Amino acid sequence: MEPQLKDSVTDGIATVVIANPAKRNAMSAAMWRALPGVLDRLAADRAVRALVLTGEGDTFCAGADISTLREPGDEQQSLAVRAEEALAAFPKPTLAAVRGFCVGGGSQLAAACDLRFAEEGARFGITPSKLGIVYPSSSTRRLTALVGPSTAKYLLFSGELMDTERALRTGFVDEVHPAGELDKRVAEFARVLVSRSLLTQAAAKEFADGRADRDAHWAEQARGSGDTAEGVAAFLERRPPRFTYGV
Protein backbone atom coordinates (compact mmCIF):
# COMPACT_ATOMS: atom_id res chain seq x y z
CA MET A 1 0.00 0.00 0.00
CA GLU A 2 1.27 3.48 -0.88
CA PRO A 3 1.96 5.73 2.13
CA GLN A 4 -1.05 7.96 2.56
CA LEU A 5 -3.28 9.93 4.88
CA LYS A 6 -6.82 8.57 5.08
CA ASP A 7 -9.67 10.73 6.34
CA SER A 8 -13.36 10.25 7.00
CA VAL A 9 -16.18 12.03 8.82
CA THR A 10 -18.83 10.24 10.86
CA ASP A 11 -21.35 11.85 13.22
CA GLY A 12 -19.36 15.08 13.43
CA ILE A 13 -16.03 13.34 14.14
CA ALA A 14 -13.28 13.60 11.54
CA THR A 15 -10.69 10.82 11.67
CA VAL A 16 -7.29 11.17 10.01
CA VAL A 17 -5.25 7.96 9.78
CA ILE A 18 -1.51 7.91 9.16
CA ALA A 19 -1.07 4.88 6.89
CA ASN A 20 2.40 3.61 6.02
CA PRO A 21 2.40 0.23 7.80
CA ALA A 22 5.48 -1.09 6.00
CA LYS A 23 7.50 1.56 7.87
CA ARG A 24 5.54 1.75 11.14
CA ASN A 25 3.49 4.64 9.74
CA ALA A 26 6.50 6.89 9.19
CA MET A 27 5.53 10.14 7.47
CA SER A 28 6.81 10.44 3.91
CA ALA A 29 7.57 13.84 2.37
CA ALA A 30 4.32 13.62 0.41
CA MET A 31 2.36 12.93 3.59
CA TRP A 32 3.91 15.91 5.38
CA ARG A 33 2.99 18.08 2.41
CA ALA A 34 -0.56 16.72 2.22
CA LEU A 35 -1.52 17.10 5.88
CA PRO A 36 -2.13 20.89 5.94
CA GLY A 37 -4.49 20.61 2.96
CA VAL A 38 -6.38 17.73 4.56
CA LEU A 39 -6.77 19.75 7.76
CA ASP A 40 -7.91 22.87 5.88
CA ARG A 41 -10.59 20.87 4.11
CA LEU A 42 -11.84 19.29 7.33
CA ALA A 43 -11.76 22.61 9.18
CA ALA A 44 -13.99 24.14 6.49
CA ASP A 45 -16.49 21.27 6.77
CA ARG A 46 -19.25 22.56 9.03
CA ALA A 47 -20.26 18.98 9.85
CA VAL A 48 -16.91 18.43 11.58
CA ARG A 49 -16.95 19.19 15.31
CA ALA A 50 -13.82 17.33 16.46
CA LEU A 51 -10.85 15.55 14.93
CA VAL A 52 -9.08 12.31 15.87
CA LEU A 53 -5.56 11.61 14.59
CA THR A 54 -4.33 8.03 14.74
CA GLY A 55 -2.16 5.48 12.98
CA GLU A 56 -3.00 2.46 10.88
CA GLY A 57 -2.82 -0.84 12.77
CA ASP A 58 -0.82 -1.23 15.94
CA THR A 59 1.39 1.86 15.85
CA PHE A 60 0.86 5.62 15.72
CA CYS A 61 3.83 7.03 13.80
CA ALA A 62 7.52 6.18 13.93
CA GLY A 63 8.57 9.62 12.69
CA ALA A 64 9.70 10.82 9.29
CA ASP A 65 10.49 8.36 6.52
CA ILE A 66 14.04 9.57 5.98
CA SER A 67 14.35 7.65 2.70
CA THR A 68 11.72 9.89 1.07
CA LEU A 69 13.19 13.18 2.23
CA ARG A 70 15.49 14.29 -0.57
CA GLU A 71 15.29 18.00 0.11
CA PRO A 72 18.04 19.88 1.96
CA GLY A 73 17.87 19.59 5.76
CA ASP A 74 16.09 22.92 6.31
CA GLU A 75 13.39 21.98 3.80
CA GLN A 76 12.91 18.58 5.40
CA GLN A 77 12.35 20.19 8.76
CA SER A 78 10.04 22.88 7.41
CA LEU A 79 7.70 20.26 5.94
CA ALA A 80 7.15 18.78 9.38
CA VAL A 81 6.84 22.17 11.06
CA ARG A 82 4.20 23.34 8.57
CA ALA A 83 2.19 20.19 9.18
CA GLU A 84 2.58 20.51 12.93
CA GLU A 85 1.51 24.16 12.91
CA ALA A 86 -1.52 23.36 10.75
CA LEU A 87 -2.57 20.71 13.24
CA ALA A 88 -2.06 23.01 16.23
CA ALA A 89 -4.12 25.70 14.49
CA PHE A 90 -7.05 23.42 13.69
CA PRO A 91 -10.02 25.41 15.04
CA LYS A 92 -11.86 22.50 16.62
CA PRO A 93 -10.81 20.04 19.36
CA THR A 94 -8.15 17.52 18.28
CA LEU A 95 -7.31 14.21 19.93
CA ALA A 96 -4.38 11.91 19.18
CA ALA A 97 -5.19 8.21 19.70
CA VAL A 98 -1.80 6.57 20.24
CA ARG A 99 -0.81 2.93 20.26
CA GLY A 100 2.61 1.45 19.67
CA PHE A 101 5.43 3.79 18.66
CA CYS A 102 4.95 7.56 18.75
CA VAL A 103 8.46 8.72 17.94
CA GLY A 104 10.15 11.71 16.31
CA GLY A 105 7.66 13.31 13.94
CA GLY A 106 4.96 11.14 15.51
CA SER A 107 5.49 12.82 18.88
CA GLN A 108 5.68 16.16 17.07
CA LEU A 109 2.19 15.58 15.65
CA ALA A 110 0.79 14.17 18.90
CA ALA A 111 2.07 17.19 20.84
CA ALA A 112 0.31 19.49 18.35
CA CYS A 113 -3.05 17.93 19.20
CA ASP A 114 -5.13 19.32 22.05
CA LEU A 115 -5.32 15.96 23.84
CA ARG A 116 -3.58 12.58 23.69
CA PHE A 117 -5.06 9.22 24.74
CA ALA A 118 -2.76 6.21 24.67
CA GLU A 119 -2.93 2.44 24.87
CA GLU A 120 -0.79 0.71 27.48
CA GLY A 121 2.51 -0.29 25.94
CA ALA A 122 2.84 2.80 23.72
CA ARG A 123 6.29 4.36 23.54
CA PHE A 124 7.10 8.04 23.09
CA GLY A 125 10.33 9.66 22.04
CA ILE A 126 11.88 12.64 20.26
CA THR A 127 15.11 11.58 18.64
CA PRO A 128 16.97 14.45 16.87
CA SER A 129 19.99 13.98 19.16
CA LYS A 130 20.51 10.55 17.55
CA LEU A 131 20.76 12.19 14.12
CA GLY A 132 22.55 15.43 14.94
CA ILE A 133 19.46 17.49 14.06
CA VAL A 134 18.49 20.77 15.75
CA TYR A 135 14.87 20.35 16.80
CA PRO A 136 12.74 23.33 15.65
CA SER A 137 12.35 26.13 18.16
CA SER A 138 8.55 26.21 17.78
CA SER A 139 8.32 22.45 18.37
CA THR A 140 10.64 22.71 21.37
CA ARG A 141 8.49 25.45 22.90
CA ARG A 142 5.33 23.41 22.34
CA LEU A 143 6.90 20.34 23.94
CA THR A 144 8.18 22.38 26.89
CA ALA A 145 4.76 23.95 27.47
CA LEU A 146 3.27 20.46 27.48
CA VAL A 147 5.66 18.54 29.75
CA GLY A 148 7.86 21.19 31.39
CA PRO A 149 11.52 22.07 30.85
CA SER A 150 13.01 19.06 32.67
CA THR A 151 11.12 16.37 30.73
CA ALA A 152 11.57 18.26 27.45
CA LYS A 153 15.33 18.32 28.03
CA TYR A 154 15.33 14.64 29.02
CA LEU A 155 13.63 13.70 25.76
CA LEU A 156 15.64 16.02 23.52
CA PHE A 157 19.03 15.47 25.15
CA SER A 158 18.82 11.67 25.26
CA GLY A 159 16.48 10.57 22.49
CA GLU A 160 15.34 7.87 24.92
CA LEU A 161 11.80 6.49 24.77
CA MET A 162 9.37 6.83 27.66
CA ASP A 163 6.57 4.44 28.49
CA THR A 164 2.92 5.33 29.07
CA GLU A 165 3.38 5.55 32.84
CA ARG A 166 5.96 8.28 32.52
CA ALA A 167 4.10 9.94 29.65
CA LEU A 168 1.00 10.17 31.84
CA ARG A 169 2.95 11.39 34.87
CA THR A 170 4.70 14.13 32.91
CA GLY A 171 1.56 15.29 31.10
CA PHE A 172 2.48 14.15 27.61
CA VAL A 173 -0.66 12.00 27.56
CA ASP A 174 -3.99 12.65 29.24
CA GLU A 175 -5.35 9.11 29.55
CA VAL A 176 -3.94 5.58 29.27
CA HIS A 177 -6.15 2.57 28.53
CA PRO A 178 -5.65 -1.21 28.48
CA ALA A 179 -5.04 -3.00 25.20
CA GLY A 180 -8.23 -3.27 23.19
CA GLU A 181 -10.04 -0.42 24.95
CA LEU A 182 -8.51 2.67 23.35
CA ASP A 183 -10.83 2.91 20.35
CA LYS A 184 -13.93 2.59 22.52
CA ARG A 185 -12.77 5.34 24.89
CA VAL A 186 -11.71 7.65 22.05
CA ALA A 187 -15.08 7.23 20.33
CA GLU A 188 -16.89 7.85 23.60
CA PHE A 189 -14.92 10.99 24.41
CA ALA A 190 -15.16 12.31 20.85
CA ARG A 191 -18.95 12.06 21.14
CA VAL A 192 -18.73 14.13 24.32
CA LEU A 193 -16.71 16.78 22.47
CA VAL A 194 -19.24 16.87 19.63
CA SER A 195 -22.10 17.39 22.10
CA ARG A 196 -20.51 20.46 23.71
CA SER A 197 -20.47 24.08 22.57
CA LEU A 198 -17.95 24.70 19.80
CA LEU A 199 -18.07 28.37 20.81
CA THR A 200 -16.71 27.50 24.26
CA GLN A 201 -14.17 25.07 22.82
CA ALA A 202 -12.83 27.41 20.13
CA ALA A 203 -12.40 30.31 22.54
CA ALA A 204 -10.85 28.10 25.22
CA LYS A 205 -8.42 26.65 22.67
CA GLU A 206 -7.16 30.09 21.69
CA PHE A 207 -6.88 31.30 25.27
CA ALA A 208 -5.14 28.14 26.48
CA ASP A 209 -2.68 28.41 23.58
CA GLY A 210 -1.73 31.92 24.66
CA ARG A 211 -3.86 34.28 22.56
CA ALA A 212 -4.32 37.44 24.62
CA ASP A 213 -5.91 39.73 22.03
CA ARG A 214 -9.22 38.03 21.31
CA ASP A 215 -11.38 38.76 24.35
CA ALA A 216 -13.53 41.27 22.48
CA HIS A 217 -13.85 38.94 19.48
CA TRP A 218 -15.11 36.04 21.56
CA ALA A 219 -17.41 38.25 23.63
CA GLU A 220 -19.02 39.40 20.37
CA GLN A 221 -19.28 35.80 19.12
CA ALA A 222 -20.96 34.78 22.37
CA ARG A 223 -23.51 37.60 22.15
CA GLY A 224 -24.48 36.63 18.63
CA SER A 225 -24.36 32.86 18.83
CA GLY A 226 -27.33 31.93 21.00
CA ASP A 227 -25.31 29.11 22.58
CA THR A 228 -25.41 30.64 26.07
CA ALA A 229 -29.18 31.06 26.01
CA GLU A 230 -29.61 27.53 24.67
CA GLY A 231 -27.25 26.07 27.27
CA VAL A 232 -29.09 27.74 30.13
CA ALA A 233 -32.51 26.78 28.74
CA ALA A 234 -31.44 23.18 28.27
CA PHE A 235 -30.11 23.03 31.82
CA LEU A 236 -33.34 24.40 33.28
CA GLU A 237 -35.47 22.11 31.10
CA ARG A 238 -33.25 19.12 31.87
CA ARG A 239 -32.63 18.23 28.25
CA PRO A 240 -29.52 17.96 26.07
CA PRO A 241 -28.56 21.34 24.58
CA ARG A 242 -28.71 21.94 20.85
CA PHE A 243 -25.79 24.28 20.25
CA THR A 244 -25.70 25.99 16.88
CA TYR A 245 -22.42 27.93 16.82
CA GLY A 246 -20.45 26.91 13.76
CA VAL A 247 -23.23 24.72 12.36
Steps between C-alpha positions, in 0.01 A plus 500: 500500500627848412569725801199723543277697732146364520215716626131452566218678682235321704248661736699823521833326571775526240759222513840535334704179477874495438544197273847373413500162678808368320702765687304519827295789360801725445403825328628530144576840346175478304304431818655798679408717203145364481404538866439879506264472202311212660461702820386812312232300323375342822508832685277653231250213528224629726399142582835445673496576873813314615797322347677176594852430372623142515717245324416198290518170689700461817721809491447876487797641308869415513605844376613620160579254223855621446531308172237724337647829616730611220480871568775688685483471880322833555230406249452160660444661836269769365266238353445352844469839668236617251299185561539532875393865498197420284395235749551730799294769326207272420203699635316209658605254774766248392584169665793270425419130552839336554599136502842352441782734399452877509851616419669799337251660263230283657553668837519834319151442358360359825628802694324730251164344585292639785481164679674162485352164605730199493483123520714327761830400346533809278845656482581868455823662395655798322823394338686787323802453729552157339525664157679824582191706412403828669138458605287798385461780751120508462477124559732526800285774653184296444657193660628704795158657558351151501739308727720765664866588446649199682311231306545689172876506558500132599330406174701732276839445663479120511266390223386230743146362485257534789220261583135589558546522877758773468314666213190523719695622803675774304186616319592386151186285495167565668364146531641147472279199426550122495561321172181473299319785676653809340268524200190468717616775737606731216163458328319562827697814581476632144121475529522707818702765315247509216214552747659807661504862386752562223488867601636413845754257356634734231543790741655279768743355245626844402528621858674184621746527210595851608287736290454816706341729241169330428284573804285751313468267200374210708270721707339615174474140375332398825245782478403403148512123520203407717702218658490653849123542494457147366736354760316667786158404361607140453633485855177637646287271282722201577562411138811473282596838351485560127792734440509671163828694494697398194222281360 
